[in-house]
Amino acid sequence: MQPLRVNRDPTLLHPTFRRALTQVLDQLKAEQIPFLLFEGFRYPERQADLYAQGRTKPGAIVTRALPWRSYHQFGLGADLVLFDNGAWSWDTAGPRAPWWARMQALGREAGLAPLDFEKPHLQLAGLSSNDFADGVYPPAGDDDWSEHLAAVIAGWKGEPPAPPPPAIAVRPAL
């Protein structure tokens, strides 16, 4: 585990979100629009580090969310970024602008919600990070997702406090 690094492992995403995101990426690929998963699950340590940027650390502000207030920490949000000619590009203007609009439209069709202020971000629609803070998570989380999130929550020592962990199925003794 490297909590300060970008995480592109789709297996750490909630299964419902992962399926929708895969649908979007598959359609973008079919349309030859070069988006890839730039970042999915984000450890709260990285969220804290990103939140500090432009506030207590040098650089421009890149997020409005404290740890445990971003869908990324729950495997329910991801950033899709153009990967063109071997390089990541956040260029949202000019001839690439329609690509971003198409990515967001496909996201909506798949049950994902884009953010008005952050073009790369898609998250599972119809949820609230306030619910997550109370330990209310979407249904159909598999064991891998639940156990990973529970372990990350148990390991968090920072502020704000971590939410309650998701329910984990108790495995019978051998």
C-alpha positions in Angstrom: 0.0 0.0 0.0 1.3 3.4 -1.0 -1.3 5.8 0.2 0.2 9.0 -1.3 0.4 7.6 -4.8 -2.2 7.7 -7.6 -4.2 4.5 -7.6 -5.4 3.1 -10.9 -6.5 -0.3 -9.6 -10.1 -0.8 -10.7 -10.6 -3.8 -8.4 -10.6 -1.4 -5.4 -13.8 0.3 -6.7 -17.3 -0.6 -5.6 -18.6 -3.2 -8.0 -21.6 -1.2 -9.1 -19.4 1.8 -9.8 -16.7 -0.3 -11.5 -19.2 -1.9 -13.9 -20.6 1.6 -14.9 -17.1 3.0 -15.3 -16.0 0.0 -17.4 -19.1 0.6 -19.6 -18.0 4.3 -20.1 -14.4 3.4 -20.9 -15.4 0.6 -23.3 -17.7 3.0 -25.2 -15.0 5.7 -25.3 -12.5 3.2 -26.7 -15.0 2.1 -29.3 -15.4 5.7 -30.3 -11.6 6.2 -30.4 -11.7 8.8 -27.7 -8.5 8.3 -25.6 -9.7 8.5 -22.0 -8.2 6.2 -19.4 -8.7 5.8 -15.6 -6.2 8.3 -14.1 -7.3 7.8 -10.5 -9.9 5.7 -8.8 -9.8 4.7 -5.2 -7.9 7.4 -3.2 -6.5 6.8 0.2 -7.4 9.4 2.8 -3.7 10.3 3.2 -3.5 11.3 -0.4 -6.8 13.2 -0.1 -5.4 15.1 2.8 -2.2 15.8 0.8 -4.2 17.0 -2.2 -6.4 19.2 0.0 -3.4 20.9 1.5 -2.2 21.9 -2.0 -2.9 25.6 -2.5 -3.7 26.0 1.2 -0.8 24.9 3.4 1.4 23.6 0.6 2.5 25.3 -2.6 0.5 24.9 -5.8 -3.0 25.5 -7.1 -6.0 24.1 -5.3 -6.9 20.8 -6.9 -9.8 19.6 -4.6 -12.5 21.0 -2.5 -12.9 17.8 -0.4 -11.3 16.9 2.9 -10.5 13.2 3.6 -13.7 11.1 3.8 -15.6 13.8 1.9 -14.6 12.6 -1.5 -16.3 9.7 -3.3 -12.7 8.6 -4.2 -12.2 7.4 -0.6 -15.1 5.0 -0.9 -14.3 3.6 -4.4 -17.3 5.4 -5.8 -15.6 8.1 -7.8 -12.9 8.3 -10.4 -11.0 10.7 -12.6 -10.9 9.9 -16.3 -8.2 11.8 -18.2 -7.1 11.9 -21.8 -4.1 9.7 -22.6 -3.0 10.8 -26.0 0.3 10.2 -27.7 1.7 8.6 -24.6 0.9 11.5 -22.2 -1.8 12.5 -19.8 -3.7 15.6 -20.9 -6.2 17.7 -18.9 -6.7 20.0 -21.9 -10.5 20.6 -21.9 -10.6 23.3 -24.6 -10.4 23.6 -28.3 -10.7 20.5 -30.4 -10.7 18.2 -27.3 -13.7 19.9 -25.7 -16.2 17.6 -27.4 -14.4 14.6 -26.1 -14.9 15.8 -22.5 -18.6 16.5 -23.1 -18.9 13.0 -24.6 -17.2 11.3 -21.6 -19.6 13.1 -19.2 -22.6 12.2 -21.4 -21.6 8.5 -21.4 -21.1 8.7 -17.7 -24.7 10.0 -17.2 -26.0 7.3 -19.4 -24.3 4.7 -17.2 -25.7 6.1 -14.0 -22.7 8.3 -13.1 -22.7 12.0 -12.2 -20.0 14.4 -13.4 -19.1 17.4 -11.3 -19.7 20.9 -12.8 -16.4 22.2 -11.5 -14.1 19.3 -12.2 -14.4 17.8 -15.7 -12.4 14.5 -15.2 -14.5 13.4 -12.2 -17.3 10.9 -12.4 -19.1 9.4 -9.4 -22.0 7.0 -8.7 -25.1 9.1 -9.0 -27.9 9.4 -6.4 -25.6 9.2 -3.3 -24.4 11.6 -0.7 -21.0 11.8 1.0 -23.0 12.8 4.1 -24.4 9.2 4.1 -20.9 7.8 3.8 -19.9 9.8 6.9 -22.7 8.0 8.7 -21.6 4.6 7.4 -24.4 4.3 4.9 -23.0 2.8 1.7 -24.6 1.6 -1.5 -25.7 -2.0 -1.7 -24.0 -4.7 -3.6 -20.5 -4.1 -2.2 -18.5 -7.3 -2.6 -16.2 -8.7 0.0 -13.0 -7.3 -1.6 -14.4 -3.8 -1.6 -15.8 -4.0 1.9 -12.7 -5.6 3.4 -10.4 -3.1 1.7 -12.5 -0.1 2.8 -12.8 -1.4 6.3 -9.0 -1.8 6.5 -8.4 1.7 5.2 -10.9 3.1 7.7 -9.3 1.2 10.6 -5.8 2.5 9.6 -6.8 6.2 9.4 -5.3 8.2 12.3 -5.9 11.7 10.8 -8.6 14.3 10.8 -11.4 14.4 10.2 -12.3 11.0 11.8 -13.0 8.1 9.6 -16.6 7.0 9.0 -17.9 3.7 10.3 -16.7 0.7 8.2 -19.0 -1.2 5.9 -20.6 -4.4 7.0 -18.3 -7.4 6.2 -19.7 -10.9 5.8 -18.5 -13.2 8.6 -16.9 -16.2 7.2 -17.6 -19.5 8.9 -14.8 -21.4 10.7 -13.2 -24.2 8.8 
